[in-house]
Amino acid sequence: MDLTFTSVKDNDMKTHLRLLVAAAGAALLLSAPLRSAPATDAQPLVAYTRVEDAGFSPVALEAAREFADRNNAAAVVALYRGRVVASWGAVDRRLMAHSIRKTLASALYGIASQAGTLPMTATLATLGIDDEPPLTADERQATVRDLVRARSGVYHGAAYADAGQEKDRPARGSHAPGTFWFYNNWDFNVLETIYARVTHSSVYDAFARQIATPLGMEDFSPVEQLEVLEPSRSRFAAHTFRISARDLARFGQLYLQQGQWNGAEIVPAAWVRDSWTTHSVTGEHEGYGNLWWIFNSGALGANFPTLNAMDVYLARGTGGQALFVIPAAEMVIVHRGDTDHNRPVSGPAIWQLVERLVAARTNTPVERPVLGAVVTERLANVLPATREPAFIAMTPDITSRLVGDYGPAGGPTSRVFVFDGRLFLSAPGEGEAELSAVSPLSFVVRSQPGIAVRFTTNADGSIAGAEIQIGARTLKAPRR
């Protein structure tokens, strides 16, 4: 059984550049008017004033908090019956969700499917979906349902796919649509594009309007989100999400409540049930539903005695991003790793933490618990939030002078090119990283904080080369 999260991660952009380196229950949260801007009147989560009222041991919870801190958790939120029993670390920080983005978007697909806007039986051909290089006639018979279940049979290059996914991807045409499961970023990226086309709304605006606002999310902002494109692999972008731990907890609680919130159906209950149905077997007692991972009772073994007796539904992403929904325990647990500072957390450590949190409930909860404001406890390992610089628009006169090949003589050649008016740096065999300008000669990779590129000039003002900063390292690549 694979308890690491490494097999399902999205791209680490450092990999791209390595050739250059030889209540909150339904009755406790209020709905807000629908809008696409960030909610300013979001209702905060509600906590148990005494965790003993929920039947939890404060000693066991403190031991779990210390365990999370030792293992570099950036934030942890645990809900029991929709109320907070643990809130640790940077719970309000919008961290990169990585592959959890796919589960977040899946709620929108369920809503659009019920409305008839996004038929699950529609094919890529009828939707006018193609890529570069082109899809075959057989590949274009894949349906939206096939994409949702990662069974499209389209094994095309994809943006934001890690090296393992690139290595393990089956050959084009090796499996017919609907017949074989492969965790495939091409499927997930295309779904986001299809959704935008048929609903005439971006995934981000729709999530803000249809999910974040009615759930009272406190931190989600559509303008903070980022599309990641790698045009040499595919013409379909990955829609990354930045979201806080406490807002993810609300999303998990929504699914625990079968899509209901404040007496209203936000996500169709039938979609939740189908999402948590094993459509593909991925291991013993393990499966994949509609963009959710499923661990049925008996999947986890003797190292996780409490969890092993329960069904666990999981959304997960690289670096320690995890959203657990555990119906038998009436719990939702969120764990975040800080990939902005390149501080990943291993899968086994996260599962051990969740085991400790679920096992911390040792008594029967009281009928009328005392509720109050959430008090967030500190995690000593947490670093200050990163801040993005101010960006400038990249005009053709900026980008045209930078286009070309870079690299030492006799070494690998990297390429700077323009696609759709956007500037990219490509390392051969490793994909592309989009460059965002902070000055006419200085750029950063927004999808991977800590990576920057500065172009140098000759005495006559022509471009001499590029200096690539990766963390504390600076690498020089002369222009060819």
C-alpha positions as CSV (number, residue, x, y, z in Angstrom):
1,M,0.0,0.0,0.0
2,D,1.3,3.4,-1.0
3,L,1.1,5.8,1.9
4,T,3.4,8.4,0.4
5,F,2.0,11.3,-1.6
6,T,4.8,11.3,-4.1
7,S,3.0,9.2,-6.8
8,V,0.3,11.9,-7.2
9,K,2.1,15.1,-7.1
10,D,1.9,18.0,-9.6
11,N,5.0,19.5,-11.1
12,D,7.9,20.8,-9.0
13,M,9.2,23.5,-11.3
14,K,12.7,22.9,-9.9
15,T,12.6,19.6,-11.9
16,H,11.9,21.7,-15.0
17,L,15.0,23.7,-14.5
18,R,17.4,21.0,-13.3
19,L,19.2,20.8,-16.7
20,L,20.3,24.3,-15.9
21,V,21.8,22.9,-12.7
22,A,24.0,20.0,-14.4
23,A,-19.7,25.0,12.8
24,A,-18.8,25.2,11.2
25,G,-21.5,22.6,10.6
26,A,-24.3,23.5,8.3
27,A,-26.3,25.1,11.1
28,L,-23.4,27.2,12.4
29,L,-22.3,29.0,9.2
30,L,-24.2,31.7,7.4
31,S,-24.6,32.1,3.7
32,A,-23.5,35.3,2.0
33,P,-24.7,37.0,-1.2
34,L,-23.2,35.4,-4.3
35,R,-20.3,37.3,-5.9
36,S,-17.0,36.6,-7.6
37,A,-14.9,38.8,-5.2
38,P,-13.4,37.5,-2.0
39,A,-16.0,37.3,0.8
40,T,-15.5,40.1,3.3
41,D,-18.3,39.1,5.7
42,A,-17.5,35.3,5.9
43,Q,-18.7,33.6,9.0
44,P,-15.7,32.2,11.0
45,L,-15.5,28.6,12.1
46,V,-16.8,27.8,15.6
47,A,-14.7,25.8,18.1
48,Y,-15.4,23.7,21.1
49,T,-14.4,25.9,24.0
50,R,-13.4,22.7,25.9
51,V,-12.3,19.8,23.7
52,E,-13.5,17.5,26.5
53,D,-17.1,18.5,25.5
54,A,-16.4,16.7,22.2
55,G,-15.0,13.7,23.9
56,F,-11.4,14.5,23.0
57,S,-8.4,14.2,25.2
58,P,-6.5,17.5,25.5
59,V,-3.4,15.5,26.4
60,A,-3.7,13.4,23.2
61,L,-4.4,16.5,21.1
62,E,-1.3,18.3,22.5
63,A,0.8,15.3,21.7
64,A,-0.6,15.3,18.2
65,R,0.2,19.0,17.8
66,E,3.8,18.4,18.9
67,F,4.0,15.6,16.4
68,A,2.8,17.8,13.6
69,D,5.3,20.5,14.6
70,R,8.2,18.1,14.6
71,N,7.2,17.0,11.1
72,N,7.1,20.6,9.7
73,A,3.3,20.9,9.2
74,A,2.5,24.4,8.1
75,A,-1.2,24.2,9.2
76,V,-3.6,21.6,10.6
77,V,-7.4,22.0,11.1
78,A,-9.5,19.2,12.5
79,L,-13.3,19.4,12.7
80,Y,-15.6,17.1,14.7
81,R,-19.3,17.4,13.9
82,G,-18.5,20.6,12.0
83,R,-16.8,22.3,14.9
84,V,-13.1,22.9,15.4
85,V,-11.1,20.7,17.8
86,A,-7.7,21.6,16.5
87,S,-6.4,24.7,14.7
88,W,-2.6,24.8,14.5
89,G,-0.2,27.0,12.5
90,A,-0.9,29.2,9.5
91,V,-4.5,28.1,9.1
92,D,-5.4,31.3,7.3
93,R,-2.5,31.3,4.8
94,R,-3.3,30.6,1.1
95,L,-0.9,27.8,0.3
96,M,-0.5,26.0,-3.0
97,A,-3.0,23.1,-3.0
98,H,-1.2,21.2,-5.8
99,S,-3.3,18.2,-6.8
100,I,-6.1,19.1,-4.3
101,R,-7.1,21.5,-7.1
102,K,-8.6,18.6,-8.9
103,T,-10.9,17.7,-6.1
104,L,-12.0,21.3,-5.6
105,A,-12.9,21.7,-9.2
106,S,-14.8,18.4,-9.2
107,A,-17.5,20.0,-7.1
108,L,-18.2,22.4,-9.9
109,Y,-18.5,19.5,-12.4
110,G,-21.1,17.9,-10.2
111,I,-23.1,21.1,-10.0
112,A,-22.9,21.7,-13.8
113,S,-23.7,18.0,-14.5
114,Q,-27.0,18.2,-12.5
115,A,-27.9,21.5,-14.3
116,G,-27.4,19.8,-17.7
117,T,-24.6,22.2,-18.7
118,L,-21.9,19.6,-18.5
119,P,-23.2,16.2,-19.7
120,M,-21.0,13.4,-18.5
121,T,-21.7,11.5,-21.7
122,A,-20.4,14.3,-24.0
123,T,-17.3,13.3,-25.9
124,L,-14.2,15.3,-26.7
125,A,-15.2,15.2,-30.4
126,T,-18.7,16.7,-29.7
127,L,-17.1,19.3,-27.4
128,G,-14.5,20.3,-30.1
129,I,-11.5,19.4,-28.0
130,D,-8.2,18.8,-29.7
131,D,-4.5,19.4,-28.7
132,E,-1.1,19.8,-30.3
133,P,0.0,17.3,-31.5
134,P,-3.6,16.4,-32.5
135,L,-5.7,13.7,-30.8
136,T,-6.7,10.6,-32.8
137,A,-10.3,9.8,-33.7
138,D,-10.4,7.1,-31.1
139,E,-9.0,9.4,-28.3
140,R,-11.7,12.0,-29.2
141,Q,-14.4,9.4,-28.2
142,A,-13.4,9.8,-24.5
143,T,-16.3,11.3,-22.5
144,V,-16.4,13.8,-19.7
145,R,-17.1,11.0,-17.3
146,D,-13.9,9.2,-18.5
147,L,-11.9,12.4,-17.7
148,V,-13.5,12.8,-14.3
149,R,-12.5,9.2,-13.4
150,A,-9.0,9.4,-15.0
151,R,-9.9,6.8,-17.6
152,S,-9.8,8.8,-20.8
153,G,-7.2,6.7,-22.7
154,V,-5.6,10.0,-23.9
155,Y,-1.9,9.8,-23.0
156,H,-0.9,13.1,-24.3
157,G,1.8,15.4,-22.7
158,A,0.3,17.6,-20.0
159,A,1.1,20.8,-18.1
160,Y,2.0,20.5,-14.4
161,A,2.7,16.7,-14.6
162,D,5.5,15.4,-12.5
163,A,8.5,13.4,-13.8
164,G,6.9,10.1,-12.5
165,Q,3.7,10.8,-14.4
166,E,5.7,11.6,-17.6
167,K,7.7,8.4,-17.2
168,D,4.8,6.1,-16.5
169,R,2.3,7.5,-19.0
170,P,1.2,4.6,-21.3
171,A,1.8,4.9,-25.1
172,R,-0.7,6.8,-27.2
173,G,-3.5,4.4,-28.3
174,S,-2.6,1.7,-25.9
175,H,-6.0,1.7,-24.1
176,A,-9.4,2.7,-25.4
177,P,-11.3,5.4,-23.6
178,G,-13.0,4.2,-20.4
179,T,-11.1,0.9,-20.1
180,F,-8.0,1.8,-18.1
181,W,-7.2,4.0,-15.1
182,F,-4.1,6.3,-15.2
183,Y,-3.7,9.3,-13.0
184,N,-3.4,11.8,-15.8
185,N,-3.0,15.6,-15.6
186,W,-4.1,15.8,-19.2
187,D,-7.6,14.6,-18.2
188,F,-7.8,17.1,-15.2
189,N,-6.5,20.1,-17.2
190,V,-8.9,19.5,-20.1
191,L,-11.8,19.2,-17.7
192,E,-11.1,22.7,-16.4
193,T,-11.1,24.1,-20.0
194,I,-14.2,22.2,-20.9
195,Y,-16.0,23.6,-17.8
196,A,-15.0,27.2,-18.7
197,R,-16.2,26.8,-22.3
198,V,-19.6,25.3,-21.5
199,T,-20.4,27.5,-18.5
200,H,-18.8,30.7,-19.8
201,S,-17.1,31.1,-16.4
202,S,-13.6,30.5,-15.2
203,V,-13.1,27.7,-12.6
204,Y,-11.9,30.3,-10.2
205,D,-14.9,32.7,-10.5
206,A,-17.3,29.8,-10.4
207,F,-15.6,28.3,-7.3
208,A,-15.8,31.7,-5.5
209,R,-19.5,32.2,-6.5
210,Q,-20.9,28.6,-6.0
211,I,-18.6,27.2,-3.3
212,A,-16.6,29.7,-1.4
213,T,-19.3,32.3,-0.8
214,P,-22.1,30.1,0.4
215,L,-19.7,28.2,2.6
216,G,-18.5,31.4,4.2
217,M,-14.8,30.8,3.2
218,E,-12.7,33.4,4.9
219,D,-9.6,33.5,2.7
220,F,-10.4,32.4,-0.9
221,S,-9.7,34.9,-3.6
222,P,-10.1,34.2,-7.3
223,V,-7.6,36.9,-8.2
224,E,-4.9,35.0,-6.2
225,Q,-5.1,32.0,-8.5
226,L,-2.7,31.0,-11.2
227,E,-3.0,29.1,-14.5
228,V,0.1,27.1,-15.4
229,L,0.7,26.4,-19.1
230,E,3.5,24.4,-20.8
231,P,2.7,24.8,-24.5
232,S,5.2,22.3,-25.8
233,R,3.5,19.6,-23.9
234,S,-0.1,20.6,-24.3
235,R,-2.3,23.6,-25.2
236,F,-4.4,23.1,-22.0
237,A,-3.3,24.9,-18.8
238,A,-3.5,23.5,-15.2
239,H,-5.6,25.7,-13.0
240,T,-3.7,25.7,-9.7
241,F,-5.4,26.7,-6.5
242,R,-4.2,28.7,-3.5
243,I,-6.4,28.0,-0.5
244,S,-6.2,28.1,3.3
245,A,-6.5,25.2,5.6
246,R,-9.6,26.5,7.3
247,D,-11.3,27.0,4.0
248,L,-10.3,23.5,2.9
249,A,-11.9,22.2,6.1
250,R,-15.2,23.8,5.1
251,F,-15.0,22.1,1.7
252,G,-14.4,18.7,3.4
253,Q,-17.4,19.4,5.8
254,L,-19.6,20.1,2.8
255,Y,-18.8,16.6,1.4
256,L,-19.2,15.0,4.8
257,Q,-22.7,16.6,4.8
258,Q,-23.4,15.1,1.4
259,G,-23.3,18.4,-0.3
260,Q,-25.6,20.2,2.1
261,W,-24.9,23.5,3.7
262,N,-27.3,25.7,5.8
263,G,-30.2,23.7,4.6
264,A,-29.3,24.2,0.9
265,E,-27.9,21.7,-1.6
266,I,-24.6,23.2,-2.8
267,V,-23.2,20.0,-4.5
268,P,-25.7,17.3,-5.5
269,A,-25.8,14.5,-3.0
270,A,-25.7,12.0,-5.9
271,W,-22.5,13.5,-7.1
272,V,-20.9,13.2,-3.6
273,R,-21.9,9.5,-3.5
274,D,-20.6,8.8,-7.0
275,S,-17.4,10.7,-6.2
276,W,-16.9,8.3,-3.2
277,T,-17.7,5.2,-5.2
278,T,-14.7,3.1,-6.3
279,H,-14.7,3.3,-10.1
280,S,-11.0,2.1,-10.4
281,V,-9.2,-0.2,-8.0
282,T,-5.8,1.1,-7.2
283,G,-4.8,-1.3,-4.4
284,E,-6.2,-3.7,-1.8
285,H,-9.3,-2.0,-0.4
286,E,-8.1,1.2,-2.2
287,G,-9.7,3.0,-5.2
288,Y,-10.3,6.1,-7.1
289,G,-13.7,7.7,-7.6
290,N,-14.5,11.1,-9.2
291,L,-11.3,12.9,-8.4
292,W,-11.2,11.5,-4.8
293,W,-9.0,8.8,-3.4
294,I,-10.8,6.1,-1.5
295,F,-9.4,3.9,1.3
296,N,-12.0,1.4,2.5
297,S,-11.9,-0.4,5.8
298,G,-9.0,-2.7,6.0
299,A,-6.8,-0.7,3.6
300,L,-4.4,0.8,6.1
301,G,-3.2,-2.1,8.2
302,A,-2.0,-2.5,11.8
303,N,0.1,0.7,11.8
304,F,-3.2,2.7,11.7
305,P,-5.6,0.7,13.9
306,T,-8.2,3.4,14.4
307,L,-8.3,4.5,10.7
308,N,-8.1,0.9,9.4
309,A,-11.6,0.2,10.8
310,M,-13.1,3.1,8.8
311,D,-13.6,4.3,5.2
312,V,-11.4,7.3,4.5
313,Y,-11.9,9.7,1.6
314,L,-8.9,11.8,0.6
315,A,-7.9,14.7,-1.6
316,R,-4.1,15.0,-1.7
317,G,-1.3,16.9,-3.4
318,T,2.5,17.1,-3.4
319,G,4.4,18.3,-0.4
320,G,2.0,17.4,2.3
321,Q,-1.4,18.8,1.1
322,A,-4.2,16.6,2.4
323,L,-7.9,16.8,3.1
324,F,-9.3,13.7,4.9
325,V,-13.1,13.1,5.2
326,I,-13.9,10.3,7.7
327,P,-17.6,9.8,8.0
328,A,-17.5,7.1,10.7
329,A,-15.5,9.4,12.9
330,E,-17.6,12.4,11.9
331,M,-14.3,14.2,11.3
332,V,-12.7,16.4,8.6
333,I,-8.9,16.8,8.9
334,V,-6.7,19.2,6.8
335,H,-2.9,19.1,6.7
336,R,-0.8,21.6,4.8
337,G,2.8,21.5,3.8
338,D,4.6,24.8,2.9
339,T,5.9,24.2,-0.6
340,D,6.5,28.0,-1.0
341,H,9.5,27.4,1.2
342,N,10.3,24.0,-0.2
343,R,9.3,22.3,3.1
344,P,7.4,19.1,2.1
345,V,5.9,16.7,4.6
346,S,5.9,13.0,4.0
347,G,2.8,10.9,3.5
348,P,3.5,8.5,6.4
349,A,3.9,11.4,8.8
350,I,0.5,12.8,7.7
351,W,-1.3,9.5,8.1
352,Q,0.3,9.0,11.6
353,L,-0.9,12.5,12.6
354,V,-4.5,11.7,11.3
355,E,-4.4,8.4,13.2
356,R,-3.5,10.3,16.4
357,L,-6.2,12.9,15.9
358,V,-9.0,10.4,15.3
359,A,-7.8,8.3,18.2
360,A,-7.8,11.3,20.5
361,R,-11.6,11.1,20.9
362,T,-11.8,8.7,23.8
363,N,-15.2,9.7,25.4
364,T,-18.8,10.4,24.5
365,P,-19.5,14.0,23.6
366,V,-21.8,16.0,25.8
367,E,-25.2,17.0,24.4
368,R,-24.8,20.8,24.8
369,P,-21.1,21.6,24.2
370,V,-19.9,25.1,24.9
371,L,-18.9,26.8,21.7
372,G,-16.7,29.9,21.0
373,A,-14.2,31.5,18.7
374,V,-11.4,29.5,17.3
375,V,-8.1,29.9,19.1
376,T,-5.2,28.9,16.8
377,E,-2.2,27.4,18.4
378,R,1.3,28.1,17.2
379,L,3.5,25.7,15.3
380,A,7.1,26.7,16.0
381,N,8.4,25.4,12.7
382,V,6.2,27.7,10.5
383,L,8.1,30.3,8.5
384,P,6.8,33.7,7.5
385,A,4.6,33.9,4.4
386,T,6.3,34.6,1.1
387,R,5.4,37.7,-0.8
388,E,5.1,38.0,-4.5
389,P,6.8,41.1,-6.1
390,A,4.9,43.6,-8.2
391,F,4.7,42.5,-11.8
392,I,4.9,44.5,-15.0
393,A,3.2,43.8,-18.3
394,M,5.4,42.0,-20.8
395,T,5.1,43.9,-24.1
396,P,6.5,42.6,-27.4
397,D,9.5,44.9,-27.2
398,I,10.4,43.2,-23.9
399,T,9.9,39.7,-24.9
400,S,11.3,39.7,-28.5
401,R,14.8,40.7,-27.4
402,L,15.0,37.8,-24.9
403,V,13.9,35.0,-27.2
404,G,16.7,32.6,-28.1
405,D,18.9,29.7,-26.9
406,Y,21.0,29.7,-23.8
407,G,23.5,27.4,-22.2
408,P,27.3,26.7,-22.0
409,A,29.1,25.5,-25.1
410,G,28.8,21.8,-25.3
411,G,26.2,21.7,-22.6
412,P,22.4,21.4,-22.7
413,T,20.5,24.1,-24.5
414,S,17.6,25.9,-22.9
415,R,15.2,28.0,-24.9
416,V,13.4,31.2,-24.2
417,F,10.3,31.5,-26.4
418,V,6.9,33.3,-26.6
419,F,3.6,31.6,-26.8
420,D,0.3,33.5,-26.9
421,G,2.1,36.6,-25.8
422,R,3.6,34.9,-22.7
423,L,7.3,34.3,-22.1
424,F,8.6,30.8,-21.3
425,L,11.8,29.2,-20.4
426,S,12.2,25.6,-21.6
427,A,14.8,23.0,-20.4
428,P,14.9,20.2,-23.0
429,G,13.0,17.1,-21.8
430,E,11.8,18.9,-18.7
431,G,8.9,21.1,-19.9
432,E,8.5,24.8,-19.6
433,A,8.3,27.4,-16.8
434,E,6.4,30.7,-17.6
435,L,8.4,33.8,-16.7
436,S,6.6,36.8,-15.0
437,A,8.4,40.1,-15.3
438,V,9.3,42.3,-12.3
439,S,11.5,44.5,-14.6
440,P,12.4,44.4,-18.3
441,L,15.3,42.0,-17.6
442,S,14.2,40.3,-14.3
443,F,11.6,37.5,-14.0
444,V,10.3,35.0,-11.5
445,V,8.5,31.6,-11.9
446,R,5.3,32.2,-10.0
447,S,4.4,28.5,-10.0
448,Q,7.6,27.8,-8.0
449,P,8.6,30.5,-5.5
450,G,12.4,30.8,-5.1
451,I,13.2,30.6,-8.8
452,A,14.2,33.8,-10.6
453,V,15.8,34.6,-14.0
454,R,17.8,37.8,-14.7
455,F,19.0,38.5,-18.2
456,T,22.4,40.2,-18.6
457,T,23.5,42.6,-21.3
458,N,26.6,43.4,-23.3
459,A,28.0,46.9,-23.5
460,D,25.9,47.6,-26.6
461,G,22.7,46.6,-24.8
462,S,22.3,43.2,-26.5
463,I,21.4,40.2,-24.4
464,A,24.6,38.4,-23.2
465,G,23.0,35.6,-21.2
466,A,20.8,34.6,-18.3
467,E,21.4,34.1,-14.6
468,I,19.1,31.6,-13.0
469,Q,18.6,31.8,-9.3
470,I,17.3,28.7,-7.6
471,G,17.1,29.3,-3.9
472,A,20.6,30.4,-2.8
473,R,22.2,29.2,-6.0
474,T,22.9,31.3,-9.1
475,L,23.6,29.6,-12.4
476,K,24.9,31.3,-15.5
477,A,23.8,30.4,-19.1
478,P,25.4,32.5,-21.9
479,R,23.3,33.2,-24.9
480,R,24.2,31.1,-27.9
